[in-house]
Amino acid sequence: MTADPSARTPITLPDGRPVPRFTGDERSMLEDWLDHHRGTLALKCAGLDDAQVRLASAEPSALTLLGLVQHLAEVERNWFQRVVAGLDVPPVFEDRGGFALDPARGLDEVLGVWRREVARGRELCAGLTLEDTGRITEGPAAGAEVSLRWVLIHLVEEYARHNGHADLLRERIDGVTGA
């Protein structure tokens, strides 16, 4: 008899991030990996102040941890609300890419916005299957049909790539490395 993978006791790392399940159905594993990468992004910002998350990586790049969180809030909105759900929603921030910083907007506010976008995406996808589709809304593939499976895989890739950037940014800020 096999245990129901959705009823498993979650394993967490000492830093609080969830460990993606080792077995189970495809949907649960994709969602676990996405949650793991979301947790990694939050971890990279933990314990930093507003000035630190505004420090750029290295010239000529203007990439910052704050900009990455803003960008990933926009990524969440775009793929889950615009593409999967077909909603006509405005950009999360003034800059549709999310990287531009506003001096009045700090880390706590941006993390709150990002968490709300994550929650809204979960809500919109809750009743869907991996085969359900939406339409890409912009760029060279605008109008193309895309499955929820593809969107989840893409978001795991997107977060993994940007978490690599976040690793380097955090190391530059205060020397913290790893995970």
N, C-alpha and C positions, 0 to 999 in steps of 0.2 A: 504494500500500500504506500502510495506517495503522498507526502504532505502537500497541502494547498500552498503554493508559493506566496499567495497574497496574505496568508495567515502567519507567515514566518515572524520570528522575533528579529527586529532589525538589529544589525551590528553597526556600531558606531566607532569611529576612530577616537583616540584620546582628545582630539581637538573638536569633537562633536559632529564631524561630517559623517553622513551615512555611507556605509560600504555597499556598493551595488551587489545585489544578490548574485550568487554563483550559479544557480539553476533557476528555472522557472520559464514562464511564457515570455515571448518576445516583447510584448507591450510593457510588462512589468520591468524587464531588464533595461529597455530603452529609457523608461521613465526614471529608474534608479540611477543610471549613468548620468542622465541630465541633472538630476538632483545632486549627485555627487559633485559635478562640475559647478553647479550653482553654489553649493556650499564652499567649494574651493575659492570662488571669487569673493564671497563674503569674508572668508578667512584671511585672504590677502589684504583686506581693508581693516581688519580687526586691530584695535589698539592704536590706530593712527588718528591724527587730528586733521582738520580741514586744510591746513597749510601743507602737511605732508602728502596728502592725496592729490594735491595740485602740482607736485614736483614732476617736471617732464623727465622722460627717460634719458635721452642723450641727443644733443644737436645732430641733425637739424629737426629731429622729431619733436612734436609737441604732445606726444602721447602721455596721458596721466592715468592713475588709477581711477580718479573721479570720472574722467572722460570714458574709461572703459565701462564703468557701472552704468553711466548714462546711455552709452551705445547699446549695451546689452538689454537695458529696459526698452529701448526702441526696437531691438531685434525681437524681443518677446512679443511686443505689440504687433509688429509687422507680420510675423509668421502665424501667430495664433489668432489674432483678431482680424487683420486684413485678409490674409491668405486663406487660412483654414475656415474661419467663420464668415468671411465675405463682408465684414463690417467696414463702413466708411468712417474711419476714426482719424483725427488729426495726429500729427507727430507728438511724441511725448514731450519733447523739448523743442525750442525754436529751430535748432539745427537738426534736420531729419536724421543725420548720421549719429547724432548724440554726443559727439566728441567736444563740441565747443563748451567752454566753461562760463558760467555766470557768477560774478563775484558774490552775489547775494545768495547763491544756492550752495549749501554745505553737504557734507557726507551723509549726515543723518537723514536729511530730506531726500537725497538721491537714492539712498538705500531703501527708504520707505516707498518711493515711487517704483523702484525696481521690484520690490517684493509684491506690490499690488499688481504689477504687470504679470508677474509669475503666477499669482493666485488667479487672476482673470483668465490666463491661458489654460490653467488646469480646469477651471470651471467650464470653459467653452469646449474642451476636449473630452470631458468626463463621459459623455454618452456616445462618443464616436468610436469607430473601429479603425484599425491601422489602414484599412482599404478605403475609408472615406476620403474624399478629395476636396480640394479648394483650387483656387486659381491664383497664380503669381500675378501681382498687381503692378510691378514696375520692372524696369531693366530690360535686358535683351531677351529674357524669357517671358515677358509680360503676356498674360493670357494663357500660358501653359497650365495644364492640369497637373496637380501634384498631390500625392497621397500624404496622409498624416504620418505614415511610416517614414517617408522621405523627409518630412519636416522635422521629426524627432531626431533622425540620424544627422540631419544638417545642424540642428542646434547642439547636439553633442559635439560635433566637429567645431562649430563656431566657438563654443565655450572653451573647448580644449585649446584651441589656437590662442584665444585671448588670455586664458589662464597662463600660458607660457609667457606672454607679454607681462602679465601681472607678477609672475615670479621675478622677472628681471627688474621691474619697477620697484617691487618691495625690497629686493636686495640692495638696490641703489639708495633707497630711502633710509633703511636702518640695518642692513646686513642680514635680515631674516631670510633664510632660504628653505627650500623643500616644499613638498606636498603642494 
